[in-house]
Amino acid sequence: LNGAAVFRLNRERTRLSAYTYAHRFRTIIDRLLPKKFGGLSIPITTTENLAVRTVMENARQQSMLLADFSKNVLPDQIVHNIQRVMGAKIFVSYPIHDTENNAVGVMMFAVGATTVIPQLEQLFVFFTEHIAAIFTHAVDVERIIAEYRSEKKRGIVRKAKEVPRIKFTLRITKRQQRYILRYI
């Protein structure tokens, strides 16, 4: 496993937005991007983009080119430089489902090998299912945040500590890391 990224549909289901990503060379990659990763988005009608297609077809997508997942979002030259820095040879994406099995986002993995073996595939599906559970809670928290903002508009002021925030951390145990490395 070389890296991972999460993308999310907006409430209106009209745009897919970059949410967060993890990679050991994140600082270098951030410098290559023309703007912050979280500020990148694409209309859901742009089906030549594999991230969008993951949501629209509600199915796994795969490519050896990161550019296939960033079509109409970033210039190809920037994406090729990012892929070179990452050292990834294949990219795989899975739909993130809500409780009603609708695709509400995308979990994408970058792999340093040229194929995804079944054991790694199982691990990716496992991670994606767990991110889906987190997304469900995040939507609830966002609803609460919207209520706080509504209160603020009505003149009700709360202390900063009382305003909820969302942060994701995917922690892989040493045992899981050894398992992943054994099959790459």
N, C-alpha and C positions, 0 to 999 in steps of 0.2 A: 504494500500500500504506500503510495507516494504522496497522496494528498486527497482532500475531500472538500466538496463545496455544497452549499444548500441554496436553493432558489425557491421563491415563493410567489404564488398567485396573489394579486391584490384582491380586495373584497369584491370588487365588481367583476372579477375573473376576466379582465381585459388585458392585463399586463403580467408578465413574469419578471420578477425582480431578483437580482442577486441579493442574498441575505448575509451569508458569511462563508469563509473558507479557511482551511488550515493547510499549511505547508511549511516546512522548515526554512524555506527561503522567502517567507512572506514579505519581509522588508524590501528585498530586491524586486519582487513581483509588484508590490505596491508602487514602487518608483516607476515601473514600466507602464502602469495603467494611467490613462489620461485623466481619470477622476477616481474617487473612492469606489471600491468594489460594491459596496452597498448602494451606490447611486446608479448602478447599471441596470437597465431594464429593456424589455422588448415587447412589442404588441403580441398577443397570443395568436394573432392571425399569421404570423411569420413562420410558416411550417417548415421552411427549409432549415431552420435552426433546430438541432437535435434536442436541445433542452425543452423547447416549446413542443416539439413532437412527442417527447416523453409524457407531457401533460395531456396533450390532445388525443393521443392514441392510448393513453393510460398503460404504457408498456415500456419495457427496458429498451434502451438505445445504446449503441456502441460504435466507437470510431477510433482510428489511430491518430486522428487529428483533433486537437483542441479547437481548431478553427471551425469545425463542424458544429460545435456547441456555442460558438460565439458569433456566428454569421449575423450580420446586420446590427451588431452591438459594438464590436471593436474591429479596427483595421487588421487584416490578416498578418501584416508584418509584426505588429505588436504581439499578436497571439503566438506566432511562430517563435518569437524571442522568449515569451513566457514559457512555452512548452520546452524549449531548449534548457532554460534555467531549471525547470521542474525535473527534467530527466524522465518524464513519463512517456511510455510507448503506446499506451492504450487508455481510453476514457470510456467509462460505463456509467449510465444514468438509470435511475429507478424512480418511478412515481411515488410521491409521498401521499398516502391516503388519509382522508378524514374518517370519522366513525361511520359514515354512510358509503365508504369505499370510493368516493370521488377523489380524483387527483387534485391536490391543493398545493403541490410543490414538487421539487425535484431534488434528489440526493445524487450527486455525481462523485465518482471515485476516479482518481488517477492511479494507474498501476505502472510499475517499472518494468514488468514483464510484457511479452508480446501476446500472451493469451491469459484468459481468466479461467482458472481451473475450477471444477465444481465446488471444492471446499471453500475457495475464496468467494465464489458466487453466493454460497450459503451465508457466509459472514456478512457480505454486503446487504443481502436481503434482511438479515437480522438487524443490522445497524439502521437500515431504512425504516423498518417497522418500529424501532424504538424512537427514531426521530419523529415518526408520525404521532406517537403517543405524546411526545413533547409539544408538537405543533398544536394538538388538541388543547393542551393546557395554555399554550401561548395565546390562542384565540380567545380563551376565556379571560386571560389577563389583559389583553388588548381591549376587550369590552369594558373591563373595569377601569382601565386608563381613560377610555372615552368618556365614561361616567364622571371621572375626576375632572376632565377638561370641561365637561358640561357644567359641573359645579363651579368651576373657576369663572366661566362666562357669566354665571348668575351671581358672582361676587363672593362665593364661599372659598376661602383660602385655607390650604392645608400646608403643614410643614413638609419640607423636601423628603424627609424620612418616611412619610406616610404615602408617597406616590410610588406605586409599584413599577418595576422595570423588568425587562426580560434579558437574560443572558444564558447562552448555551455553552456547555463544556462537554465534549465527548472525551471521556477518559478510557484509555485502553490499558488493561492490566499487562504486566510483564508476560504473563502466561499467554494472553491473547496475541501480544506482539510476537512472541516466539512461534505461535501457531501460524500467524500470517507470514512471517519470514521463512518458515519451513516450506511453504508452498509457492514462494515467488522465485 
